[in-house]
Amino acid sequence: MFKKECPWCSEKVSFKQLGSRPVEQKPKWYQFSRSVQVCPYCAGAVKVGGKGLWFLILAVPSFLSIIIELVFKYNFMAEFNLSSISWTLLALGFGGAYLFTKLEKLKNV
Ligand SMILES: [Zn+2]
């Protein structure tokens, strides 16, 4: 499953397991009160970070081709024999997004 190491205690946690708690600091007058995600093992505050989201850009052409096919009934990836490249990019995009996403320590909250 989609599990990442906690930066505080090194336990593997899935995003679903992350709990939340209110921020300890009092919100300033211009801040909305907010809560932070916390590790279920050590209650350390974490945020989802890393460069993973950039990899989703690789999946964009494939998404576009799927949308275009749905709307116009025209598969331009197949038209140019790009179907396998399209699936490769899609897999790379999601694989990279998983590999390069990590949990980061959130301090002073
Ligand atoms: Zn932890």
py3Dmol code that shows the C-alpha trace and the ligand (Angstrom):
import py3Dmol

protein = """\
ATOM      1  CA  MET A   1       0.000   0.000   0.000  1.00  0.00           C
ATOM      2  CA  PHE A   2       0.898   3.649  -0.193  1.00  0.00           C
ATOM      3  CA  LYS A   3       3.113   3.974   2.881  1.00  0.00           C
ATOM      4  CA  LYS A   4       5.754   6.513   3.775  1.00  0.00           C
ATOM      5  CA  GLU A   5       8.228   6.735   6.620  1.00  0.00           C
ATOM      6  CA  CYS A   6       7.491   9.132   9.442  1.00  0.00           C
ATOM      7  CA  PRO A   7      10.313  11.715   9.705  1.00  0.00           C
ATOM      8  CA  TRP A   8      10.075  11.703  13.516  1.00  0.00           C
ATOM      9  CA  CYS A   9       9.933   8.005  14.461  1.00  0.00           C
ATOM     10  CA  SER A  10      10.619   6.171  11.144  1.00  0.00           C
ATOM     11  CA  GLU A  11       7.427   4.094  11.358  1.00  0.00           C
ATOM     12  CA  LYS A  12       5.744   3.382   8.040  1.00  0.00           C
ATOM     13  CA  VAL A  13       2.381   5.096   7.878  1.00  0.00           C
ATOM     14  CA  SER A  14      -0.148   5.294   5.103  1.00  0.00           C
ATOM     15  CA  PHE A  15      -1.789   8.617   4.330  1.00  0.00           C
ATOM     16  CA  LYS A  16      -5.093   7.217   5.548  1.00  0.00           C
ATOM     17  CA  GLN A  17      -3.592   6.549   8.984  1.00  0.00           C
ATOM     18  CA  LEU A  18      -2.483  10.127   9.479  1.00  0.00           C
ATOM     19  CA  GLY A  19      -4.538  11.710  12.209  1.00  0.00           C
ATOM     20  CA  SER A  20      -5.064  15.378  12.753  1.00  0.00           C
ATOM     21  CA  ARG A  21      -4.954  17.705  15.691  1.00  0.00           C
ATOM     22  CA  PRO A  22      -5.494  21.412  16.085  1.00  0.00           C
ATOM     23  CA  VAL A  23      -2.440  23.634  15.800  1.00  0.00           C
ATOM     24  CA  GLU A  24      -1.090  24.432  19.253  1.00  0.00           C
ATOM     25  CA  GLN A  25      -0.288  28.034  18.506  1.00  0.00           C
ATOM     26  CA  LYS A  26      -3.125  30.436  18.955  1.00  0.00           C
ATOM     27  CA  PRO A  27      -4.216  31.678  15.570  1.00  0.00           C
ATOM     28  CA  LYS A  28      -3.387  35.318  15.006  1.00  0.00           C
ATOM     29  CA  TRP A  29      -6.261  37.626  14.166  1.00  0.00           C
ATOM     30  CA  TYR A  30      -5.691  37.200  10.439  1.00  0.00           C
ATOM     31  CA  GLN A  31      -5.247  33.418  10.492  1.00  0.00           C
ATOM     32  CA  PHE A  32      -7.956  30.840  10.159  1.00  0.00           C
ATOM     33  CA  SER A  33      -7.680  28.179  12.807  1.00  0.00           C
ATOM     34  CA  ARG A  34      -6.317  25.031  11.243  1.00  0.00           C
ATOM     35  CA  SER A  35      -5.349  21.495  12.095  1.00  0.00           C
ATOM     36  CA  VAL A  36      -2.219  19.586  11.169  1.00  0.00           C
ATOM     37  CA  GLN A  37      -1.686  15.975  10.137  1.00  0.00           C
ATOM     38  CA  VAL A  38       0.032  13.853  12.745  1.00  0.00           C
ATOM     39  CA  CYS A  39       1.741  10.464  12.763  1.00  0.00           C
ATOM     40  CA  PRO A  40      -0.450   7.867  14.564  1.00  0.00           C
ATOM     41  CA  TYR A  41       2.638   6.369  16.283  1.00  0.00           C
ATOM     42  CA  CYS A  42       4.441   9.362  17.728  1.00  0.00           C
ATOM     43  CA  ALA A  43       1.920  12.194  17.201  1.00  0.00           C
ATOM     44  CA  GLY A  44       4.622  14.207  15.418  1.00  0.00           C
ATOM     45  CA  ALA A  45       3.196  16.822  13.062  1.00  0.00           C
ATOM     46  CA  VAL A  46       3.936  16.020   9.431  1.00  0.00           C
ATOM     47  CA  LYS A  47       3.119  17.368   6.020  1.00  0.00           C
ATOM     48  CA  VAL A  48       3.163  15.673   2.661  1.00  0.00           C
ATOM     49  CA  GLY A  49       6.101  17.037   0.716  1.00  0.00           C
ATOM     50  CA  GLY A  50       8.833  16.065  -1.692  1.00  0.00           C
ATOM     51  CA  LYS A  51       8.936  16.453  -5.434  1.00  0.00           C
ATOM     52  CA  GLY A  52       6.350  13.791  -6.223  1.00  0.00           C
ATOM     53  CA  LEU A  53       3.731  16.093  -7.667  1.00  0.00           C
ATOM     54  CA  TRP A  54       6.082  17.125 -10.464  1.00  0.00           C
ATOM     55  CA  PHE A  55       5.963  13.581 -11.797  1.00  0.00           C
ATOM     56  CA  LEU A  56       2.236  13.822 -12.297  1.00  0.00           C
ATOM     57  CA  ILE A  57       3.036  16.238 -15.146  1.00  0.00           C
ATOM     58  CA  LEU A  58       4.320  13.168 -17.050  1.00  0.00           C
ATOM     59  CA  ALA A  59       0.836  11.710 -16.864  1.00  0.00           C
ATOM     60  CA  VAL A  60      -0.780  14.830 -18.323  1.00  0.00           C
ATOM     61  CA  PRO A  61      -0.510  13.842 -22.032  1.00  0.00           C
ATOM     62  CA  SER A  62      -2.175  10.521 -21.291  1.00  0.00           C
ATOM     63  CA  PHE A  63      -4.972  12.198 -19.366  1.00  0.00           C
ATOM     64  CA  LEU A  64      -5.443  14.650 -22.205  1.00  0.00           C
ATOM     65  CA  SER A  65      -5.660  11.868 -24.768  1.00  0.00           C
ATOM     66  CA  ILE A  66      -8.240  10.041 -22.650  1.00  0.00           C
ATOM     67  CA  ILE A  67     -10.321  13.203 -22.297  1.00  0.00           C
ATOM     68  CA  ILE A  68     -10.038  14.005 -26.001  1.00  0.00           C
ATOM     69  CA  GLU A  69     -11.081  10.472 -26.841  1.00  0.00           C
ATOM     70  CA  LEU A  70     -14.114  10.754 -24.577  1.00  0.00           C
ATOM     71  CA  VAL A  71     -15.171  14.115 -25.964  1.00  0.00           C
ATOM     72  CA  PHE A  72     -14.256  13.867 -29.658  1.00  0.00           C
ATOM     73  CA  LYS A  73     -14.144  10.038 -30.075  1.00  0.00           C
ATOM     74  CA  TYR A  74     -10.692  10.566 -31.515  1.00  0.00           C
ATOM     75  CA  ASN A  75      -7.678   8.788 -30.031  1.00  0.00           C
ATOM     76  CA  PHE A  76      -4.673  10.806 -31.181  1.00  0.00           C
ATOM     77  CA  MET A  77      -2.263   8.616 -29.223  1.00  0.00           C
ATOM     78  CA  ALA A  78      -3.391   5.557 -31.214  1.00  0.00           C
ATOM     79  CA  GLU A  79      -3.445   7.616 -34.418  1.00  0.00           C
ATOM     80  CA  PHE A  80       0.293   8.232 -34.144  1.00  0.00           C
ATOM     81  CA  ASN A  81       1.094   4.818 -32.634  1.00  0.00           C
ATOM     82  CA  LEU A  82       1.843   6.473 -29.316  1.00  0.00           C
ATOM     83  CA  SER A  83      -0.379   4.297 -27.159  1.00  0.00           C
ATOM     84  CA  SER A  84       2.495   2.391 -25.531  1.00  0.00           C
ATOM     85  CA  ILE A  85       4.432   5.613 -24.883  1.00  0.00           C
ATOM     86  CA  SER A  86       1.311   7.084 -23.370  1.00  0.00           C
ATOM     87  CA  TRP A  87       0.895   4.171 -20.957  1.00  0.00           C
ATOM     88  CA  THR A  88       4.605   4.272 -20.103  1.00  0.00           C
ATOM     89  CA  LEU A  89       4.369   7.964 -19.239  1.00  0.00           C
ATOM     90  CA  LEU A  90       1.277   7.311 -17.166  1.00  0.00           C
ATOM     91  CA  ALA A  91       3.068   4.563 -15.214  1.00  0.00           C
ATOM     92  CA  LEU A  92       6.222   6.693 -14.835  1.00  0.00           C
ATOM     93  CA  GLY A  93       4.174   9.625 -13.647  1.00  0.00           C
ATOM     94  CA  PHE A  94       2.394   7.701 -10.923  1.00  0.00           C
ATOM     95  CA  GLY A  95       5.484   5.648 -10.000  1.00  0.00           C
ATOM     96  CA  GLY A  96       7.609   8.794  -9.688  1.00  0.00           C
ATOM     97  CA  ALA A  97       4.904  10.586  -7.759  1.00  0.00           C
ATOM     98  CA  TYR A  98       4.903   7.733  -5.257  1.00  0.00           C
ATOM     99  CA  LEU A  99       8.696   7.451  -4.997  1.00  0.00           C
ATOM    100  CA  PHE A 100       9.408  11.140  -4.627  1.00  0.00           C
ATOM    101  CA  THR A 101       6.579  12.024  -2.284  1.00  0.00           C
ATOM    102  CA  LYS A 102       7.657  11.974   1.323  1.00  0.00           C
ATOM    103  CA  LEU A 103       6.468  13.034   4.725  1.00  0.00           C
ATOM    104  CA  GLU A 104       8.250  16.064   6.099  1.00  0.00           C
ATOM    105  CA  LYS A 105       8.520  17.360   9.639  1.00  0.00           C
ATOM    106  CA  LEU A 106       6.221  20.229  10.432  1.00  0.00           C
ATOM    107  CA  LYS A 107       7.779  22.300  13.203  1.00  0.00           C
ATOM    108  CA  ASN A 108       6.439  24.885  15.647  1.00  0.00           C
ATOM    109  CA  VAL A 109       2.841  23.818  15.437  1.00  0.00           C
TER     110      VAL A 109
END
"""
ligand_1 = """\
1
ZN
Zn 5.979 9.056 13.806
"""
view = py3Dmol.view(width=600, height=400)
view.addModel(protein, "pdb")
view.setStyle({"model": 0}, {"cartoon": {"style": "trace"}})
view.addModel(ligand_1, "xyz")
view.setStyle({"model": 1}, {"stick": {}})
view.zoomTo()
view.show()
